[in-house]
Amino acid sequence: MLPRFSILRLRQKSLVRGILLSLGAFAASLRLAGFPDIDKIHGSDWQLAALLAAAWGMAETARCLQRKWSFYHAGVMILLYADLIILAAIVALFTLI
């Protein structure tokens, strides 16, 4: 029997899945904007898919919040702020002309 990873179980909470979705969406958005070449940076309509993936990653991270405050809760809050910055960066890259 093959082991099933918690990342692949969509009904269970997974902090790793949220982080990987957000970082992957940010990396894809940078590539879609033409990042390595500074002279060719442009907005792309495909960055909307990266924006949706980053929002999904933020929702997955938010699912991991606990009701009672702890250091784990504080760490998840910091990750949510990082996801918010990623969303803002993707929107900024999307609106480039």
N, C-alpha and C positions, 0 to 999 in steps of 0.2 A: 504494500500500500504506500502511495506517495504521501509525503507530509504536505499539509495544507498550511500555507503561510497566512498570518493574520492580515497581511497587506492585501491579499486577494479576496478576503471575505468582506464584501461591501456592507453587510449588516452590522458588523462589529466596528467599534471605534478603533482608529489606528492613527496615531500621531505621525508615524513614519510616512504613511500614505499622504497625509496632508502636506507635509514638508516637501516630499518628492514631487507632488503635483505643482506646488507653488514654484519651487526652484526650476523644475522642468519647463513650466510655462514662461518663466522669466528668461531662461536661456533661449527658448524658441522665439520669444518676442525680440530679443536682441539680434538673433540671426535673421529674422524676417525683416528687421529694419536695416539690415546691411551693416551691422556693427563694426566688423574689423576694419573696413575702409571708411574713414571719417568723411571723405568727400562724397560718398554715395549713400549717406544715411537718409532714409525716406520712410514714410508711413506705408503700411500695407493693410489691405482689407482682411488678410488672414490673421492679423493680430487680434481680431475679435475672438477667434477660437482660443488663442492663448489667454485672453482676458477671462473667458468663461472657465478655462481650466484652472486659472489662478483663483477665481471665485469659489470653485468647487474645492480646491485645496484649503482655502480659508474656512469654508464650511466644515470640512473634515477636521481641521484643527480646533474649531469652536466646539465640535461635538465632544472633545476630550476634556472640556472644562469640568471641574468638580464643584459641587454646591458649597462645600466648606473650604475656606481659604487654607492653603498650605503652600509650601515652596514649589510643589508640582504645579499648582494653580497659577502661581506667579510666573513660572517658566512658560506655561501655555499662553498666558497673557502677553509675554514678551514676543512669543512666536506669532501671535495674532497681530501685534503691531508691525512686525517684520512683513507679514502677509499684506497688511495695509499699504506699506511702503512699496511692495512689489506691484500691487494693483495700481498705485499712483504712477509708478514708473512705466508700466505697460500702457496706461492711458496717455502719458506724455509722449511715448514713442509712437502711439497710434495716431496722435494728432499732428505729427510732424509733416511738413509739406515738402 
